């Protein structure tokens, strides 16, 4: 990616693509790295109720 802003936009678009595949109880993590270092991390966890957090 040319810069952090472009990397963030691409990460968000990727997260949107997994919406239909995520099921209750599932989790998903996306890490954007530069030179081996994490610059962004997006975690998604689907629960059936707030009590499961």
N, C-alpha and C positions, 0 to 999 in steps of 0.2 A: 504494500500500500504506500502511496506517496507521503502520507502523514497520519498522525493519530486520529484526526477527525474523520478521514476516509476509512480508517480501520474500524472506528466506532460505528460508523454508518453501516458498514458491511456486516459487522457482528450483529447489530440490531436486525438487519434484514434476515440473517441466518436464523436468529431466534424466532422470528415470525414464521419461518418455514417449518418449525418443529411443532407448532400448535396442534395440528391434527394428529400427531403421533404420540403426544403426551397423554398418559392415562392417570387416573387418581392413584396416588401412592408412588408415582414415578418422579424421577428427578433427572436433571440435565444440566451440564456445566459447559460453558464455552470460554476458552481462554484465548486471548490475543497476545502474542508474544513478539518481542523484538530482541534479537540476539540472545534468546533463551530466557529473557526476563519477562514476566507477566506485566503487561501495561493495562489490560482490562480483563475483568472476569465477570461473567454473567451467570448466576445460579438460578435455576428454576426448580421449584418443588411443588408438586400438586398433592394437596391433602383433601380429605373428605370433610374435615371440620377444623375449626381453629384450635380445638383441644389437641389435635395431633401435632401441633407445632412444638 
